[in-house]
């Protein structure tokens, strides 16, 4: 449920930063940093714990810990509630408190690491994958990048193109799903085809095994077209980019 989970730093790095902070604040402090594999961690099993620090937001979680401890035959922990620090620089769309979610949102648009040098990849055009669910803003971002000079490839349009009569997926799809998916003019009725595969993982996989490789091939051809036009940047807008 985290905001932008892809930008959460690895556990080892976060633990190292926490260790550095603790040593800065109080070098004599004894501590043990424990990775959590579940919502409770050692708080419901360690008999030596005496206190749990919570905030107003997490107090109910602390109460749930004490309930679990009682079930495990352990004494309740004292709940010490602290106030959350306000972030004076938070924007209208961010939380008022100092929040890692807000910090991750501020990373959007920044280069996290230099482009990987891969001799197998051409230097131009530089291909950017743009993905996300319905309503995530892909189309708006693609238009913006297009206005800035990028060559935009719309995978959804390619998906329509592979189905047209004479298209690379037309005959294999008709052979796999039958002539009943065709309109009177011979075009594929995508609603009928969709009804055939909806809720049926095996049929859906049969369809995507036919269609996705063809869309990928068409996308590669469009990248080559971008290169021929001298475009420096190419954006591939695809809802199922990784798949």
TILO-709337 format. One record per residue (C-alpha): residue number from 1; x, y, z; residue in three letters. Coordinates in nm, 4 decimals. Example, Ala and Ser with C-alpha at 12.3 -4.5 7.8 and 13.67 -1.06 7.14 Angstrom:
# residues 2
   seq          X          Y          Z   type
     1     1.2300    -0.4500     0.7800    ala
     2     1.3670    -0.1060     0.7140    ser
***
This chain:
# residues 243
   seq          X          Y          Z   type
     1     0.0000     0.0000     0.0000    unk
     2     0.3043     0.2287     0.0045    unk
     3     0.3204     0.5311    -0.2259    unk
     4     0.5722     0.4673    -0.5069    unk
     5     0.7071     0.1415    -0.3574    unk
     6     0.9542     0.1190    -0.6474    unk
     7     1.1469     0.4101    -0.4962    unk
     8     1.1769     0.2669    -0.1459    unk
     9     1.5467     0.2219    -0.0678    unk
    10     1.6791    -0.1297     0.0029    unk
    11     1.6591    -0.2459     0.3644    unk
    12     2.0396    -0.2574     0.4016    unk
    13     2.0722     0.1099     0.3024    unk
    14     1.7880     0.2241     0.5294    unk
    15     1.9325     0.0276     0.8230    unk
    16     2.2761     0.1835     0.7619    unk
    17     2.1260     0.5341     0.7642    unk
    18     1.9361     0.4585     1.0855    unk
    19     2.2539     0.3246     1.2464    unk
    20     2.4413     0.6410     1.1468    unk
    21     2.1633     0.8577     1.2927    unk
    22     2.1610     0.6687     1.6240    unk
    23     2.5370     0.6960     1.6567    unk
    24     2.5201     1.0688     1.5849    unk
    25     2.2458     1.1294     1.8406    unk
    26     2.3915     0.9173     2.1216    unk
    27     2.7038     0.7077     2.0600    unk
    28     2.6599     0.5242     2.3930    unk
    29     2.3098     0.4036     2.3079    unk
    30     2.2610     0.0281     2.2902    unk
    31     2.0275    -0.0751     2.0083    unk
    32     1.9332    -0.3644     1.7870    unk
    33     1.7957    -0.2988     1.4368    unk
    34     1.5642    -0.5843     1.3371    unk
    35     1.4091    -0.6382     0.9910    unk
    36     1.0330    -0.6935     1.0044    unk
    37     0.8828    -0.9798     0.8083    unk
    38     0.5322    -0.9114     0.9455    unk
    39     0.3422    -0.6176     1.1028    unk
    40     0.4475    -0.7099     1.4591    unk
    41     0.8048    -0.8365     1.4484    unk
    42     0.9605    -0.9206     1.7888    unk
    43     0.7211    -0.6875     1.9732    unk
    44     0.4775    -0.9739     2.0411    unk
    45     0.7356    -1.2414     2.1256    unk
    46     1.0223    -1.0686     2.3112    unk
    47     0.9666    -1.0951     2.6907    unk
    48     1.2416    -0.8375     2.7619    unk
    49     1.0635    -0.5478     2.5913    unk
    50     0.9002    -0.2962     2.8274    unk
    51     0.7934     0.0006     2.6158    unk
    52     0.6700     0.0733     2.2645    unk
    53     0.7019     0.4205     2.1113    unk
    54     0.3999     0.5117     1.8988    unk
    55     0.2519     0.8195     1.7361    unk
    56    -0.1099     0.9292     1.7246    unk
    57    -0.1338     0.7487     1.3891    unk
    58     0.0158     0.4219     1.5137    unk
    59    -0.1355     0.4042     1.8622    unk
    60    -0.3978     0.1527     1.7480    unk
    61    -0.1122    -0.0627     1.6174    unk
    62     0.0484    -0.0440     1.9624    unk
    63    -0.2782    -0.1545     2.1212    unk
    64    -0.2913    -0.4472     1.8759    unk
    65     0.0629    -0.5412     1.9843    unk
    66    -0.0451    -0.5507     2.3495    unk
    67    -0.3450    -0.7650     2.2613    unk
    68    -0.1161    -1.0144     2.0872    unk
    69     0.1265    -1.0107     2.3817    unk
    70    -0.1522    -1.0969     2.6244    unk
    71    -0.2570    -1.3825     2.3954    unk
    72     0.1048    -1.5030     2.4046    unk
    73     0.1184    -1.4850     2.7837    unk
    74     0.3448    -1.1770     2.7896    unk
    75     0.2961    -0.8538     2.9882    unk
    76     0.1622    -0.5457     2.8103    unk
    77     0.4076    -0.2821     2.6935    unk
    78     0.3915     0.0781     2.8091    unk
    79     0.2817     0.2866     2.5091    unk
    80     0.4763     0.6125     2.4862    unk
    81     0.3105     0.8450     2.2349    unk
    82     0.5155     1.1107     2.0553    unk
    83     0.4030     1.3965     1.8336    unk
    84     0.4766     1.3847     1.4614    unk
    85     0.6937     1.6651     1.3262    unk
    86     0.5315     1.8973     1.0735    unk
    87     0.6932     1.9490     0.7354    unk
    88     0.7051     2.3269     0.6750    unk
    89     0.7854     2.2689     0.3079    unk
    90     0.5067     2.0246     0.2221    unk
    91     0.3054     2.0977    -0.0906    unk
    92    -0.0721     2.0975    -0.1207    unk
    93    -0.0730     1.7355    -0.2411    unk
    94     0.1606     1.6081     0.0336    unk
    95     0.1082     1.5108     0.3947    unk
    96     0.1586     1.7770     0.6617    unk
    97     0.3963     1.5555     0.8598    unk
    98     0.7516     1.4740     0.7574    unk
    99     0.6820     1.1720     0.5433    unk
   100     0.8883     0.9288     0.3384    unk
   101     0.5949     0.9138     0.0951    unk
   102     0.6321     1.2865     0.0255    unk
   103     1.0073     1.2496    -0.0150    unk
   104     0.9562     0.9721    -0.2721    unk
   105     0.7051     1.1862    -0.4620    unk
   106     0.9665     1.4626    -0.4821    unk
   107     1.2028     1.2171    -0.6504    unk
   108     0.9733     1.1928    -0.9531    unk
   109     1.1394     1.3533    -1.2522    unk
   110     1.4919     1.3241    -1.1120    unk
   111     1.7620     1.0978    -1.2521    unk
   112     1.8253     0.8361    -0.9826    unk
   113     2.1301     0.6908    -1.1542    unk
   114     2.3203     0.7581    -1.4769    unk
   115     2.2014     0.5717    -1.7882    unk
   116     2.3468     0.2215    -1.8032    unk
   117     2.6126     0.1853    -2.0699    unk
   118     2.5163    -0.1214    -2.2690    unk
   119     2.7152    -0.1804    -2.5885    unk
   120     2.4263    -0.3911    -2.7210    unk
   121     2.1957    -0.0866    -2.7141    unk
   122     2.2244     0.1974    -2.9671    unk
   123     2.2947     0.5415    -2.8242    unk
   124     2.0036     0.6857    -3.0200    unk
   125     1.7180     0.7013    -2.9960    unk
   126     1.7109     0.6828    -2.6158    unk
   127     1.4007     0.4723    -2.5452    unk
   128     1.1861     0.5530    -2.2403    unk
   129     0.9161     0.3129    -2.1216    unk
   130     0.5996     0.4873    -1.9984    unk
   131     0.3544     0.2653    -1.8120    unk
   132     0.0755     0.2698    -1.5533    unk
   133    -0.2850     0.1715    -1.5018    unk
   134    -0.5962     0.3331    -1.6458    unk
   135    -0.6288     0.6927    -1.5290    unk
   136    -0.2668     0.7168    -1.4144    unk
   137    -0.1874     0.9990    -1.6591    unk
   138     0.0130     0.8111    -1.9235    unk
   139    -0.1607     0.9847    -2.2133    unk
   140    -0.1036     1.3324    -2.0683    unk
   141     0.2648     1.2621    -2.0025    unk
   142     0.3083     1.1114    -2.3496    unk
   143     0.1556     1.4230    -2.5086    unk
   144     0.3818     1.6472    -2.2999    unk
   145     0.6920     1.4523    -2.4011    unk
   146     0.5740     1.4592    -2.7629    unk
   147     0.5436     1.8397    -2.7489    unk
   148     0.9015     1.8481    -2.6172    unk
   149     1.0181     1.6639    -2.9295    unk
   150     1.0063     1.2962    -2.8310    unk
   151     0.8867     1.0349    -3.0788    unk
   152     0.5853     0.8733    -2.9073    unk
   153     0.4824     0.5127    -2.9734    unk
   154     0.1306     0.4291    -2.8525    unk
   155     0.1201     0.0533    -2.7836    unk
   156    -0.2596     0.0644    -2.7651    unk
   157    -0.2742     0.1868    -3.1263    unk
   158    -0.0300    -0.0861    -3.2254    unk
   159    -0.2577    -0.3327    -3.0478    unk
   160    -0.5455    -0.2251    -3.2713    unk
   161    -0.3250    -0.2420    -3.5814    unk
   162    -0.2232    -0.6048    -3.5302    unk
   163    -0.5910    -0.7108    -3.5384    unk
   164    -0.6913    -0.5508    -3.8679    unk
   165    -0.7327    -0.7772    -4.1731    unk
   166    -0.3865    -0.8310    -4.3142    unk
   167    -0.2332    -0.7429    -3.9793    unk
   168     0.0229    -0.9841    -3.8314    unk
   169    -0.2114    -1.1235    -3.5656    unk
   170    -0.5323    -1.1325    -3.7683    unk
   171    -0.5179    -1.4839    -3.9120    unk
   172    -0.3646    -1.6516    -3.6010    unk
   173    -0.6343    -1.4974    -3.3767    unk
   174    -0.9187    -1.6017    -3.6109    unk
   175    -0.7725    -1.9526    -3.6327    unk
   176    -0.7467    -1.9756    -3.2525    unk
   177    -1.0853    -1.8280    -3.1598    unk
   178    -1.3105    -1.9020    -3.4564    unk
   179    -1.4966    -1.7096    -3.7242    unk
   180    -1.7659    -1.6088    -3.4714    unk
   181    -1.5382    -1.3265    -3.3540    unk
   182    -1.5634    -1.1599    -3.6977    unk
   183    -1.7922    -0.8752    -3.7996    unk
   184    -1.9801    -0.8936    -4.1319    unk
   185    -1.7044    -0.6916    -4.2977    unk
   186    -1.4415    -0.9437    -4.1852    unk
   187    -1.2887    -0.7300    -3.9125    unk
   188    -1.2371    -0.8756    -3.5658    unk
   189    -1.5063    -0.7780    -3.3166    unk
   190    -1.2920    -0.7032    -3.0125    unk
   191    -1.5906    -0.7042    -2.7770    unk
   192    -1.6813    -1.0585    -2.8794    unk
   193    -1.3176    -1.1630    -2.8557    unk
   194    -1.2890    -0.9975    -2.5147    unk
   195    -1.5950    -1.1857    -2.3891    unk
   196    -1.4304    -1.5128    -2.4948    unk
   197    -1.1151    -1.4525    -2.2911    unk
   198    -1.2536    -1.2551    -1.9967    unk
   199    -1.2111    -1.4517    -1.6734    unk
   200    -1.0403    -1.7399    -1.8535    unk
   201    -0.6672    -1.7262    -1.7875    unk
   202    -0.5854    -2.0055    -2.0326    unk
   203    -0.7676    -1.8383    -2.3222    unk
   204    -0.6275    -1.4979    -2.2282    unk
   205    -0.2747    -1.6375    -2.2346    unk
   206    -0.3418    -1.7945    -2.5745    unk
   207    -0.4439    -1.4523    -2.7031    unk
   208    -0.1547    -1.2595    -2.5515    unk
   209     0.0928    -1.5231    -2.6735    unk
   210    -0.0238    -1.4376    -3.0256    unk
   211    -0.0676    -1.0620    -2.9961    unk
   212     0.2045    -0.9323    -2.7622    unk
   213     0.5056    -1.0547    -2.9656    unk
   214     0.3568    -0.8889    -3.2746    unk
   215     0.3022    -0.5615    -3.0873    unk
   216     0.6615    -0.5792    -2.9603    unk
   217     0.7884    -0.6302    -3.3144    unk
   218     0.5852    -0.3348    -3.4419    unk
   219     0.7207    -0.1226    -3.1550    unk
   220     1.0776    -0.2103    -3.2571    unk
   221     0.9986    -0.1081    -3.6138    unk
   222     0.8643     0.2253    -3.4859    unk
   223     1.1861     0.2776    -3.2860    unk
   224     1.3820     0.2245    -3.6056    unk
   225     1.1519     0.4762    -3.7749    unk
   226     1.2290     0.7261    -3.4981    unk
   227     1.5992     0.6673    -3.5543    unk
   228     1.5579     0.7254    -3.9275    unk
   229     1.3897     1.0592    -3.8492    unk
   230     1.6852     1.1576    -3.6313    unk
   231     1.4850     1.1598    -3.3071    unk
   232     1.7002     1.1629    -2.9929    unk
   233     1.4296     1.0310    -2.7597    unk
   234     1.1590     0.7723    -2.8152    unk
   235     0.8746     0.7108    -2.5660    unk
   236     0.6916     0.3773    -2.5595    unk
   237     0.3508     0.4260    -2.3960    unk
   238     0.2254     0.0811    -2.2901    unk
   239    -0.0108    -0.0263    -2.0123    unk
   240     0.1530    -0.3699    -1.9922    unk
   241     0.5044    -0.2588    -2.0794    unk
   242     0.6973    -0.5198    -1.8804    unk
   243     0.4716    -0.8055    -1.9752    unk
***
